[in-house]
Amino acid sequence: MAKRDYYEVLGVARDTGEEDLKKAYRKLAMKWHPDRNQGDKDAEAKFKELNEAYDILKDAEKRAAYDRYGHAAFEQGGAGGPGGFAGGGPFGGAFEDIFEEMFGRFGGGRGGGRGGATGRGADLRTQVDISLEEAFAGTKTNIRISTSVSCEACKGTGAEGAAASGAQTCPGCSGSGKIRAQQGFFLIERTCPTCGGSGRIIKNPCKVCQGAGRVQRERTLNVTIPPGVEDGTRIRLAGEGEAGLRGAPAGDLYVDIALKPHPIFQREGANIFIRVPLRMSQAALGGHVEVPSIDGGRTRVTIPAGSQTGDQFRLRGKGFSVLRSAARGDMYVQVSVETPQNLTPKQRELLEQFEAEAAKGGRSSPESEGFFAKVKEFWDGLGR
């Protein structure tokens, strides 16, 4: 049976670029992959044909030869021809180049993967709630976690009496920690079920840890929280996670920082905001108010006469500390004018007198007067 044109196999034009060629191959490889079409001989044949075509066209020299001479360029045992794809194996280098991107490498294959299971302990995660003041100044706190620790009885070896000779090479994987099995065209690598990936089995397991080399315990750790941490900051404590299996390295502990709500301050990055309610008379006449700062100090703020709700005053360098820096943000004092309630008869009389004077006109309430002037113009325009 005559071979199909390689460009036709990949469904691309002859002037298709390298990147588009690769995309076309990946799409068809996903479609005809044997793992997705188990038992389908037709899919298997198409997958082989696809890899043969891509192996030739992805190589500039081979592609040039193919464009000039067609399939004849690779007959008679020529390089890259049938049965001799560059890169070896039934599908050649084309499949190896793309397979990792599509499916990932099985186990610890070539490319620097870790060979065999190391038994490294799992990473752990916990949360610490701190106040805004503690986040500003930094603090130290103790946390308690329940985790696996190295077994003291066997010194983490898993063997009775801490004897290193108590462990022997696993016969199931010959010490590699992995076993291989053929699946279709592929060699699949899995963790050895006999030794759990350690490559060793214990002839006389420790009676305390049953050969695991670790036991469950509750631990207390001291965590240093630096000044300036933000809500959601994560601190890594290397080697403080679960102990590894039979002496393998321990995992890490990650501590997530959560800031408790503050009754006075609100934080936005390195800046602090404080809302100060003012009596109507304070806002009208002006004056001074004393406000706290996040470092525990006191700051005197001048309130100009006629201040309105929403007015904001900036105090430089009175904000939050910046992580890993001596700098500090700013503090913003936000004014909120409060309408008086529960008036005494005298207070009511004075306010009524004030309102009567203000209603005659003047500039005591320019925003209010301007608004109602616009309302009057609107109604006049409607003829009302």
Contacts in CASP RR format, 6 or more apart in sequence:
PFRMAT RR
TARGET T0000
AUTHOR 0000-0000-0000
METHOD contacts of the structure
MODEL  1
MAKRDYYEVLGVARDTGEEDLKKAYRKLAMKWHPDRNQGDKDAEAKFKEL
NEAYDILKDAEKRAAYDRYGHAAFEQGGAGGPGGFAGGGPFGGAFEDIFE
EMFGRFGGGRGGGRGGATGRGADLRTQVDISLEEAFAGTKTNIRISTSVS
CEACKGTGAEGAAASGAQTCPGCSGSGKIRAQQGFFLIERTCPTCGGSGR
IIKNPCKVCQGAGRVQRERTLNVTIPPGVEDGTRIRLAGEGEAGLRGAPA
GDLYVDIALKPHPIFQREGANIFIRVPLRMSQAALGGHVEVPSIDGGRTR
VTIPAGSQTGDQFRLRGKGFSVLRSAARGDMYVQVSVETPQNLTPKQREL
LEQFEAEAAKGGRSSPESEGFFAKVKEFWDGLGR
3 71 0 8 1.000
4 49 0 8 1.000
6 52 0 8 1.000
6 53 0 8 1.000
6 56 0 8 1.000
6 57 0 8 1.000
6 66 0 8 1.000
7 13 0 8 1.000
7 14 0 8 1.000
7 16 0 8 1.000
7 53 0 8 1.000
7 57 0 8 1.000
9 49 0 8 1.000
9 50 0 8 1.000
9 52 0 8 1.000
9 53 0 8 1.000
10 21 0 8 1.000
10 24 0 8 1.000
10 25 0 8 1.000
10 28 0 8 1.000
10 50 0 8 1.000
10 53 0 8 1.000
10 54 0 8 1.000
10 57 0 8 1.000
11 24 0 8 1.000
11 28 0 8 1.000
12 20 0 8 1.000
12 21 0 8 1.000
12 24 0 8 1.000
14 67 0 8 1.000
16 24 0 8 1.000
18 58 0 8 1.000
21 54 0 8 1.000
21 57 0 8 1.000
21 58 0 8 1.000
22 58 0 8 1.000
22 98 0 8 1.000
25 50 0 8 1.000
25 54 0 8 1.000
25 58 0 8 1.000
25 94 0 8 1.000
25 98 0 8 1.000
26 98 0 8 1.000
26 101 0 8 1.000
26 102 0 8 1.000
28 50 0 8 1.000
29 47 0 8 1.000
29 50 0 8 1.000
29 51 0 8 1.000
29 95 0 8 1.000
29 98 0 8 1.000
29 102 0 8 1.000
30 36 0 8 1.000
30 102 0 8 1.000
32 43 0 8 1.000
32 46 0 8 1.000
32 47 0 8 1.000
32 50 0 8 1.000
33 47 0 8 1.000
34 40 0 8 1.000
34 43 0 8 1.000
34 44 0 8 1.000
34 47 0 8 1.000
34 184 0 8 1.000
34 185 0 8 1.000
34 186 0 8 1.000
35 183 0 8 1.000
35 184 0 8 1.000
35 186 0 8 1.000
36 43 0 8 1.000
37 43 0 8 1.000
37 44 0 8 1.000
47 91 0 8 1.000
48 90 0 8 1.000
48 91 0 8 1.000
51 85 0 8 1.000
51 91 0 8 1.000
51 92 0 8 1.000
51 94 0 8 1.000
51 95 0 8 1.000
52 82 0 8 1.000
52 85 0 8 1.000
52 91 0 8 1.000
52 94 0 8 1.000
54 94 0 8 1.000
54 98 0 8 1.000
55 62 0 8 1.000
55 80 0 8 1.000
55 85 0 8 1.000
55 86 0 8 1.000
55 91 0 8 1.000
55 92 0 8 1.000
55 93 0 8 1.000
55 94 0 8 1.000
55 95 0 8 1.000
56 62 0 8 1.000
56 63 0 8 1.000
56 66 0 8 1.000
56 74 0 8 1.000
56 80 0 8 1.000
56 81 0 8 1.000
57 63 0 8 1.000
57 66 0 8 1.000
58 94 0 8 1.000
58 97 0 8 1.000
59 86 0 8 1.000
62 73 0 8 1.000
62 74 0 8 1.000
62 79 0 8 1.000
62 80 0 8 1.000
62 86 0 8 1.000
65 73 0 8 1.000
65 74 0 8 1.000
66 73 0 8 1.000
66 74 0 8 1.000
74 80 0 8 1.000
74 81 0 8 1.000
74 82 0 8 1.000
75 81 0 8 1.000
75 82 0 8 1.000
77 83 0 8 1.000
77 84 0 8 1.000
78 84 0 8 1.000
79 86 0 8 1.000
80 86 0 8 1.000
84 92 0 8 1.000
85 91 0 8 1.000
85 92 0 8 1.000
85 93 0 8 1.000
85 94 0 8 1.000
86 92 0 8 1.000
86 93 0 8 1.000
87 93 0 8 1.000
87 96 0 8 1.000
90 185 0 8 1.000
91 185 0 8 1.000
99 105 0 8 1.000
105 111 0 8 1.000
105 113 0 8 1.000
106 186 0 8 1.000
106 187 0 8 1.000
106 188 0 8 1.000
106 189 0 8 1.000
107 113 0 8 1.000
107 115 0 8 1.000
107 116 0 8 1.000
107 178 0 8 1.000
107 189 0 8 1.000
107 190 0 8 1.000
108 114 0 8 1.000
108 115 0 8 1.000
108 116 0 8 1.000
108 178 0 8 1.000
108 189 0 8 1.000
109 115 0 8 1.000
109 189 0 8 1.000
115 176 0 8 1.000
115 178 0 8 1.000
116 176 0 8 1.000
116 177 0 8 1.000
116 178 0 8 1.000
116 191 0 8 1.000
116 197 0 8 1.000
117 177 0 8 1.000
117 178 0 8 1.000
117 191 0 8 1.000
117 192 0 8 1.000
117 196 0 8 1.000
117 197 0 8 1.000
117 198 0 8 1.000
118 248 0 8 1.000
118 249 0 8 1.000
119 197 0 8 1.000
119 198 0 8 1.000
119 244 0 8 1.000
119 245 0 8 1.000
119 246 0 8 1.000
119 248 0 8 1.000
120 244 0 8 1.000
120 245 0 8 1.000
120 248 0 8 1.000
120 249 0 8 1.000
120 250 0 8 1.000
120 251 0 8 1.000
121 148 0 8 1.000
121 241 0 8 1.000
121 242 0 8 1.000
121 243 0 8 1.000
121 244 0 8 1.000
121 245 0 8 1.000
121 248 0 8 1.000
121 249 0 8 1.000
121 250 0 8 1.000
121 251 0 8 1.000
122 241 0 8 1.000
122 242 0 8 1.000
122 251 0 8 1.000
123 241 0 8 1.000
123 242 0 8 1.000
123 251 0 8 1.000
123 252 0 8 1.000
123 253 0 8 1.000
123 254 0 8 1.000
124 145 0 8 1.000
124 147 0 8 1.000
124 240 0 8 1.000
124 241 0 8 1.000
124 242 0 8 1.000
124 251 0 8 1.000
124 252 0 8 1.000
124 253 0 8 1.000
124 254 0 8 1.000
125 253 0 8 1.000
125 254 0 8 1.000
125 255 0 8 1.000
125 256 0 8 1.000
126 143 0 8 1.000
126 145 0 8 1.000
126 253 0 8 1.000
126 254 0 8 1.000
126 255 0 8 1.000
126 256 0 8 1.000
127 255 0 8 1.000
127 256 0 8 1.000
127 257 0 8 1.000
127 258 0 8 1.000
128 141 0 8 1.000
128 143 0 8 1.000
128 223 0 8 1.000
128 225 0 8 1.000
128 255 0 8 1.000
128 256 0 8 1.000
128 257 0 8 1.000
128 258 0 8 1.000
129 258 0 8 1.000
129 259 0 8 1.000
129 260 0 8 1.000
130 139 0 8 1.000
130 141 0 8 1.000
130 225 0 8 1.000
130 229 0 8 1.000
130 257 0 8 1.000
130 258 0 8 1.000
130 259 0 8 1.000
130 260 0 8 1.000
131 259 0 8 1.000
131 260 0 8 1.000
131 262 0 8 1.000
132 259 0 8 1.000
132 260 0 8 1.000
132 262 0 8 1.000
132 265 0 8 1.000
132 267 0 8 1.000
132 294 0 8 1.000
133 294 0 8 1.000
133 296 0 8 1.000
134 225 0 8 1.000
135 225 0 8 1.000
135 227 0 8 1.000
135 228 0 8 1.000
135 229 0 8 1.000
135 230 0 8 1.000
135 257 0 8 1.000
135 259 0 8 1.000
135 320 0 8 1.000
136 227 0 8 1.000
136 228 0 8 1.000
136 294 0 8 1.000
136 295 0 8 1.000
136 320 0 8 1.000
136 321 0 8 1.000
137 227 0 8 1.000
137 295 0 8 1.000
137 321 0 8 1.000
138 225 0 8 1.000
138 226 0 8 1.000
138 227 0 8 1.000
138 228 0 8 1.000
138 229 0 8 1.000
139 225 0 8 1.000
140 222 0 8 1.000
140 223 0 8 1.000
140 224 0 8 1.000
140 225 0 8 1.000
141 222 0 8 1.000
141 223 0 8 1.000
141 225 0 8 1.000
142 220 0 8 1.000
142 221 0 8 1.000
142 222 0 8 1.000
142 223 0 8 1.000
143 220 0 8 1.000
143 221 0 8 1.000
143 223 0 8 1.000
143 255 0 8 1.000
144 218 0 8 1.000
144 219 0 8 1.000
144 220 0 8 1.000
144 221 0 8 1.000
145 218 0 8 1.000
145 219 0 8 1.000
145 221 0 8 1.000
145 253 0 8 1.000
146 216 0 8 1.000
146 217 0 8 1.000
146 218 0 8 1.000
146 219 0 8 1.000
147 216 0 8 1.000
147 217 0 8 1.000
147 218 0 8 1.000
147 219 0 8 1.000
147 241 0 8 1.000
147 242 0 8 1.000
147 243 0 8 1.000
148 214 0 8 1.000
148 215 0 8 1.000
148 216 0 8 1.000
148 217 0 8 1.000
148 242 0 8 1.000
148 243 0 8 1.000
148 244 0 8 1.000
149 214 0 8 1.000
149 215 0 8 1.000
149 216 0 8 1.000
149 217 0 8 1.000
149 219 0 8 1.000
149 243 0 8 1.000
150 156 0 8 1.000
150 213 0 8 1.000
150 214 0 8 1.000
150 243 0 8 1.000
150 244 0 8 1.000
150 247 0 8 1.000
150 250 0 8 1.000
151 158 0 8 1.000
151 206 0 8 1.000
151 208 0 8 1.000
151 209 0 8 1.000
151 212 0 8 1.000
151 213 0 8 1.000
151 214 0 8 1.000
151 215 0 8 1.000
152 208 0 8 1.000
153 161 0 8 1.000
153 162 0 8 1.000
153 206 0 8 1.000
153 207 0 8 1.000
153 208 0 8 1.000
153 209 0 8 1.000
154 160 0 8 1.000
154 161 0 8 1.000
154 162 0 8 1.000
154 206 0 8 1.000
154 208 0 8 1.000
154 209 0 8 1.000
154 211 0 8 1.000
154 213 0 8 1.000
155 162 0 8 1.000
156 162 0 8 1.000
156 209 0 8 1.000
156 213 0 8 1.000
156 214 0 8 1.000
156 243 0 8 1.000
156 246 0 8 1.000
156 247 0 8 1.000
157 163 0 8 1.000
157 164 0 8 1.000
157 166 0 8 1.000
157 167 0 8 1.000
157 206 0 8 1.000
157 213 0 8 1.000
157 246 0 8 1.000
157 247 0 8 1.000
158 167 0 8 1.000
158 202 0 8 1.000
158 205 0 8 1.000
158 206 0 8 1.000
158 209 0 8 1.000
158 211 0 8 1.000
158 212 0 8 1.000
158 213 0 8 1.000
158 246 0 8 1.000
159 165 0 8 1.000
159 166 0 8 1.000
159 167 0 8 1.000
159 202 0 8 1.000
159 203 0 8 1.000
159 204 0 8 1.000
159 205 0 8 1.000
159 206 0 8 1.000
159 211 0 8 1.000
160 166 0 8 1.000
160 204 0 8 1.000
160 205 0 8 1.000
160 206 0 8 1.000
160 207 0 8 1.000
161 206 0 8 1.000
163 204 0 8 1.000
166 202 0 8 1.000
166 203 0 8 1.000
166 204 0 8 1.000
167 200 0 8 1.000
167 201 0 8 1.000
167 202 0 8 1.000
167 203 0 8 1.000
167 246 0 8 1.000
168 200 0 8 1.000
168 201 0 8 1.000
168 203 0 8 1.000
169 175 0 8 1.000
169 199 0 8 1.000
169 200 0 8 1.000
169 201 0 8 1.000
170 177 0 8 1.000
170 192 0 8 1.000
170 194 0 8 1.000
170 195 0 8 1.000
170 197 0 8 1.000
170 198 0 8 1.000
170 199 0 8 1.000
170 200 0 8 1.000
170 201 0 8 1.000
171 194 0 8 1.000
171 201 0 8 1.000
172 179 0 8 1.000
172 192 0 8 1.000
172 194 0 8 1.000
172 195 0 8 1.000
173 179 0 8 1.000
173 192 0 8 1.000
173 194 0 8 1.000
173 195 0 8 1.000
173 197 0 8 1.000
173 199 0 8 1.000
175 192 0 8 1.000
175 195 0 8 1.000
175 199 0 8 1.000
175 200 0 8 1.000
176 192 0 8 1.000
176 199 0 8 1.000
177 191 0 8 1.000
177 192 0 8 1.000
177 195 0 8 1.000
177 196 0 8 1.000
177 197 0 8 1.000
177 198 0 8 1.000
177 199 0 8 1.000
178 189 0 8 1.000
178 190 0 8 1.000
178 191 0 8 1.000
178 192 0 8 1.000
178 197 0 8 1.000
179 189 0 8 1.000
179 190 0 8 1.000
179 191 0 8 1.000
179 192 0 8 1.000
179 193 0 8 1.000
180 187 0 8 1.000
180 188 0 8 1.000
180 189 0 8 1.000
180 190 0 8 1.000
181 187 0 8 1.000
181 188 0 8 1.000
181 190 0 8 1.000
182 188 0 8 1.000
191 197 0 8 1.000
192 199 0 8 1.000
194 201 0 8 1.000
195 201 0 8 1.000
196 245 0 8 1.000
198 245 0 8 1.000
198 246 0 8 1.000
198 248 0 8 1.000
200 246 0 8 1.000
202 211 0 8 1.000
202 246 0 8 1.000
205 211 0 8 1.000
206 213 0 8 1.000
208 215 0 8 1.000
209 215 0 8 1.000
211 246 0 8 1.000
212 245 0 8 1.000
212 246 0 8 1.000
213 243 0 8 1.000
213 244 0 8 1.000
213 245 0 8 1.000
213 246 0 8 1.000
213 247 0 8 1.000
214 242 0 8 1.000
214 243 0 8 1.000
214 244 0 8 1.000
214 245 0 8 1.000
214 246 0 8 1.000
214 247 0 8 1.000
221 237 0 8 1.000
221 240 0 8 1.000
221 253 0 8 1.000
223 235 0 8 1.000
223 237 0 8 1.000
223 255 0 8 1.000
225 235 0 8 1.000
225 257 0 8 1.000
226 323 0 8 1.000
226 324 0 8 1.000
227 321 0 8 1.000
227 323 0 8 1.000
228 320 0 8 1.000
228 321 0 8 1.000
228 322 0 8 1.000
228 323 0 8 1.000
229 257 0 8 1.000
229 323 0 8 1.000
230 257 0 8 1.000
230 259 0 8 1.000
230 269 0 8 1.000
230 323 0 8 1.000
231 257 0 8 1.000
231 258 0 8 1.000
231 259 0 8 1.000
232 256 0 8 1.000
232 257 0 8 1.000
232 258 0 8 1.000
233 256 0 8 1.000
233 257 0 8 1.000
233 323 0 8 1.000
234 254 0 8 1.000
234 255 0 8 1.000
234 256 0 8 1.000
234 257 0 8 1.000
235 254 0 8 1.000
235 255 0 8 1.000
235 257 0 8 1.000
236 252 0 8 1.000
236 253 0 8 1.000
236 254 0 8 1.000
236 255 0 8 1.000
237 252 0 8 1.000
237 253 0 8 1.000
237 254 0 8 1.000
237 255 0 8 1.000
238 252 0 8 1.000
239 249 0 8 1.000
239 250 0 8 1.000
239 251 0 8 1.000
239 252 0 8 1.000
239 253 0 8 1.000
240 250 0 8 1.000
240 251 0 8 1.000
240 252 0 8 1.000
240 253 0 8 1.000
241 250 0 8 1.000
241 251 0 8 1.000
241 252 0 8 1.000
241 253 0 8 1.000
242 250 0 8 1.000
242 251 0 8 1.000
243 250 0 8 1.000
244 250 0 8 1.000
244 251 0 8 1.000
259 267 0 8 1.000
264 274 0 8 1.000
264 292 0 8 1.000
265 272 0 8 1.000
265 273 0 8 1.000
265 274 0 8 1.000
265 294 0 8 1.000
266 272 0 8 1.000
266 273 0 8 1.000
266 274 0 8 1.000
266 275 0 8 1.000
267 273 0 8 1.000
267 320 0 8 1.000
269 320 0 8 1.000
270 319 0 8 1.000
270 320 0 8 1.000
270 321 0 8 1.000
270 322 0 8 1.000
270 327 0 8 1.000
270 328 0 8 1.000
270 329 0 8 1.000
270 330 0 8 1.000
271 319 0 8 1.000
271 320 0 8 1.000
271 329 0 8 1.000
271 330 0 8 1.000
271 331 0 8 1.000
271 332 0 8 1.000
272 293 0 8 1.000
272 294 0 8 1.000
272 318 0 8 1.000
272 319 0 8 1.000
272 320 0 8 1.000
272 329 0 8 1.000
272 330 0 8 1.000
272 331 0 8 1.000
272 332 0 8 1.000
273 331 0 8 1.000
273 332 0 8 1.000
273 334 0 8 1.000
274 291 0 8 1.000
274 292 0 8 1.000
274 331 0 8 1.000
274 332 0 8 1.000
274 333 0 8 1.000
274 334 0 8 1.000
275 334 0 8 1.000
275 336 0 8 1.000
276 289 0 8 1.000
276 291 0 8 1.000
276 301 0 8 1.000
276 333 0 8 1.000
276 334 0 8 1.000
276 335 0 8 1.000
276 336 0 8 1.000
277 336 0 8 1.000
277 337 0 8 1.000
277 338 0 8 1.000
278 289 0 8 1.000
278 303 0 8 1.000
278 307 0 8 1.000
278 335 0 8 1.000
278 336 0 8 1.000
278 337 0 8 1.000
278 338 0 8 1.000
279 338 0 8 1.000
279 340 0 8 1.000
280 337 0 8 1.000
280 338 0 8 1.000
280 339 0 8 1.000
280 340 0 8 1.000
282 289 0 8 1.000
282 303 0 8 1.000
283 303 0 8 1.000
283 306 0 8 1.000
283 307 0 8 1.000
283 308 0 8 1.000
283 335 0 8 1.000
283 337 0 8 1.000
284 305 0 8 1.000
284 306 0 8 1.000
285 305 0 8 1.000
285 306 0 8 1.000
286 303 0 8 1.000
286 304 0 8 1.000
286 305 0 8 1.000
286 306 0 8 1.000
286 307 0 8 1.000
287 302 0 8 1.000
287 303 0 8 1.000
287 305 0 8 1.000
288 300 0 8 1.000
288 301 0 8 1.000
288 302 0 8 1.000
288 303 0 8 1.000
289 300 0 8 1.000
289 301 0 8 1.000
289 303 0 8 1.000
290 298 0 8 1.000
290 299 0 8 1.000
290 300 0 8 1.000
290 301 0 8 1.000
291 298 0 8 1.000
291 299 0 8 1.000
291 301 0 8 1.000
291 333 0 8 1.000
292 298 0 8 1.000
292 299 0 8 1.000
293 299 0 8 1.000
293 315 0 8 1.000
293 318 0 8 1.000
293 319 0 8 1.000
293 331 0 8 1.000
294 318 0 8 1.000
294 319 0 8 1.000
294 320 0 8 1.000
294 331 0 8 1.000
299 315 0 8 1.000
299 318 0 8 1.000
299 331 0 8 1.000
301 313 0 8 1.000
301 315 0 8 1.000
301 333 0 8 1.000
303 335 0 8 1.000
307 335 0 8 1.000
307 337 0 8 1.000
308 335 0 8 1.000
308 337 0 8 1.000
308 367 0 8 1.000
309 335 0 8 1.000
309 336 0 8 1.000
309 337 0 8 1.000
310 334 0 8 1.000
310 335 0 8 1.000
310 336 0 8 1.000
311 334 0 8 1.000
311 335 0 8 1.000
312 332 0 8 1.000
312 333 0 8 1.000
312 334 0 8 1.000
312 335 0 8 1.000
313 332 0 8 1.000
313 333 0 8 1.000
313 335 0 8 1.000
314 330 0 8 1.000
314 331 0 8 1.000
314 332 0 8 1.000
314 333 0 8 1.000
315 330 0 8 1.000
315 331 0 8 1.000
315 332 0 8 1.000
315 333 0 8 1.000
316 329 0 8 1.000
316 330 0 8 1.000
317 328 0 8 1.000
317 329 0 8 1.000
317 330 0 8 1.000
317 331 0 8 1.000
318 328 0 8 1.000
318 329 0 8 1.000
318 330 0 8 1.000
318 331 0 8 1.000
319 328 0 8 1.000
319 329 0 8 1.000
319 330 0 8 1.000
319 331 0 8 1.000
320 328 0 8 1.000
320 329 0 8 1.000
321 327 0 8 1.000
321 328 0 8 1.000
321 329 0 8 1.000
322 328 0 8 1.000
322 329 0 8 1.000
340 347 0 8 1.000
340 351 0 8 1.000
343 351 0 8 1.000
358 364 0 8 1.000
358 365 0 8 1.000
361 369 0 8 1.000
362 369 0 8 1.000
363 369 0 8 1.000
END
